[in-house]
Amino acid sequence: MKRVLVVDDTKNIRMILTKCLELEGYEVMTASDGKQALELFGNNTFDLAFLDIKLPEIRGTEVLKRIREAGIRTPVIIITAYATVKNAVDCTNLGAVAYIQKPFSAEKIRSVLKEFGLKTVNIEKAAAQPADLINDARKFIEENRYDKALEVLKTALSMELNNPEIYLLISNSYKGMNQPGNAQRFYQFYKTFNI
């Protein structure tokens, strides 16, 4: 199983990236500051990392510099709300392989995964819009076809990460499949959008 590290001090960014990656079958570890990130890099091997620049404790650029000095060659994608030419140049010089500005789309994350040869959700070109997929999922749930609903909802989530209704419907699907742990996890994600 491929392992990805997500480092961001914003809970929602960590949550969205984690869910997107977990639904695609990746093991995801997260850190909310630079110190935690360095500890995780020191104790684990990652196939890819998403790293925010502006972090508490130790800045993202410093984390990147230290892991490269330690000989860690994990491909690092910088994510930031404060995109500047200087940051982009500094990060590239430190070995970052991509630079994504917040807010980013699910499509952008998919393209990054594809670029690094990591599996992405297969969405047909003629696929319906997320709203159509959500409607289909509702029908499947009404028909007690929870596995089919979950399949459709995973596709919808890969297209639209910030839609709380998708998380709620995934929770309901897991509930119908008698998987209370997964149901509760997705319900918690749903609730974070409504705080």
C-alpha positions in Angstrom: 0.0 0.0 0.0 1.3 3.4 -1.0 1.9 5.8 1.9 1.4 9.6 1.7 2.1 12.3 4.3 -0.1 15.4 4.5 1.3 18.3 6.5 -0.9 21.3 7.0 -2.0 23.3 10.1 -5.5 23.7 8.7 -7.7 20.8 9.9 -10.1 20.9 6.9 -7.2 20.7 4.4 -5.7 17.7 6.2 -9.2 16.1 6.4 -10.0 16.7 2.7 -6.7 15.4 1.4 -6.8 12.4 3.8 -10.2 11.4 2.7 -9.5 11.8 -0.9 -6.3 9.7 -0.6 -7.8 7.0 1.7 -10.8 6.5 -0.7 -8.2 5.7 -3.4 -6.6 3.1 -1.2 -3.6 5.0 0.2 -2.3 4.9 3.8 -2.3 8.5 4.9 -0.4 10.0 7.9 -0.8 13.6 8.9 1.0 16.3 10.8 -0.2 19.7 11.9 3.2 21.4 12.3 6.8 21.2 11.1 8.1 19.4 14.2 5.6 16.5 13.8 6.4 16.4 10.1 10.1 15.9 10.8 9.4 13.2 13.3 7.2 11.3 10.8 9.8 11.7 8.0 12.4 10.3 10.4 10.4 7.3 11.4 8.5 6.4 8.2 9.0 6.0 4.4 6.6 7.9 2.2 5.8 7.6 -1.5 4.7 11.2 -1.6 4.2 14.2 0.7 2.0 17.3 0.6 3.7 20.1 2.6 2.3 23.5 3.5 4.8 26.3 3.7 3.3 28.3 6.5 3.4 26.0 9.6 3.7 26.5 13.3 7.0 25.4 15.0 9.1 24.9 11.9 8.2 26.4 8.5 7.6 24.1 5.5 10.6 25.3 3.6 12.8 24.4 6.6 11.2 21.0 6.9 12.0 20.4 3.2 15.5 21.6 3.6 16.1 19.3 6.6 14.7 16.2 5.0 16.8 16.7 1.9 19.9 17.2 4.1 19.0 13.9 5.8 19.0 12.2 2.4 15.2 11.7 2.3 14.2 11.8 -1.4 10.4 11.6 -1.0 8.7 13.6 -3.8 7.2 16.7 -2.0 4.3 18.8 -3.3 4.2 22.2 -1.7 0.7 23.5 -0.9 0.2 27.1 0.0 -2.2 30.0 0.2 0.7 32.5 0.0 2.1 31.8 -3.5 5.0 34.0 -4.4 7.7 33.7 -7.0 10.4 33.6 -4.2 8.6 30.8 -2.4 8.3 28.8 -5.7 11.9 29.3 -6.5 13.1 28.5 -3.0 11.0 25.3 -2.8 12.1 24.2 -6.3 15.8 24.8 -5.3 15.2 22.6 -2.2 13.8 19.8 -4.4 10.0 20.2 -4.3 8.5 18.5 -7.3 5.3 20.6 -7.6 3.7 23.7 -6.2 0.0 23.9 -5.6 -1.9 27.1 -4.6 -4.8 26.9 -2.2 -7.7 26.5 -2.7 -7.0 23.5 -4.9 -9.5 21.3 -6.7 -9.9 17.5 -6.6 -8.9 17.6 -10.3 -5.6 19.2 -9.4 -4.9 16.5 -6.7 -5.8 13.7 -9.3 -3.4 15.2 -11.8 -0.6 15.3 -9.2 -1.2 11.7 -8.3 -1.3 10.7 -11.9 2.0 12.6 -12.6 3.7 10.5 -9.9 2.3 7.2 -11.2 -0.1 6.8 -8.3 -3.6 5.4 -8.9 -6.5 7.8 -9.3 -10.2 7.2 -9.3 -11.3 6.3 -12.8 -13.9 8.8 -13.9 -15.3 8.3 -17.4 -15.1 11.4 -19.6 -18.9 11.3 -20.1 -19.4 11.1 -16.3 -22.3 12.9 -14.7 -21.8 16.0 -12.6 -21.4 15.5 -8.8 -25.1 16.6 -8.3 -26.2 13.7 -10.6 -24.0 11.2 -8.8 -25.4 12.4 -5.4 -29.0 11.9 -6.7 -28.0 8.4 -7.9 -26.5 7.6 -4.5 -29.7 8.7 -2.7 -31.7 6.3 -4.9 -29.3 3.4 -4.2 -29.5 4.1 -0.5 -33.3 4.1 -0.6 -33.1 0.7 -2.4 -30.6 -0.6 0.3 -27.9 -0.9 -2.4 -25.3 0.6 -0.1 -22.2 -0.8 -1.9 -23.4 0.7 -5.2 -24.1 4.0 -3.4 -20.6 4.0 -1.9 -19.1 3.4 -5.3 -20.9 6.4 -6.8 -20.2 8.6 -3.8 -16.4 7.9 -4.0 -16.5 9.1 -7.6 -18.5 12.2 -6.5 -16.1 12.9 -3.7 -13.1 12.7 -6.0 -14.7 15.4 -8.1 -16.0 17.7 -5.3 -14.0 17.4 -2.1 -15.8 20.3 -0.3 -19.4 19.1 -0.5 -20.5 18.1 3.1 -23.6 16.2 1.7 -21.3 13.6 0.1 -19.7 12.9 3.5 -23.1 12.5 5.1 -24.3 10.1 2.4 -21.1 8.0 2.6 -21.7 7.8 6.4 -25.3 6.6 5.7 -24.0 4.0 3.2 -21.5 2.6 5.7 -24.3 2.6 8.4 -26.5 0.6 6.0 -23.5 -1.8 5.4 -23.3 -2.3 9.2 -19.8 -0.6 9.4 -20.4 1.8 12.4 -16.7 2.8 12.6 -16.5 4.1 9.1 -20.0 5.6 9.4 -18.9 7.6 12.4 -15.7 8.7 10.8 -17.5 10.2 7.8 -20.2 11.7 10.0 -17.4 13.5 11.9 -16.1 14.9 8.6 -19.6 16.0 7.7 -19.9 17.8 11.0 -16.7 19.7 10.6 -18.2 21.5 7.6 -21.2 22.6 9.8 -19.2 24.1 12.7 
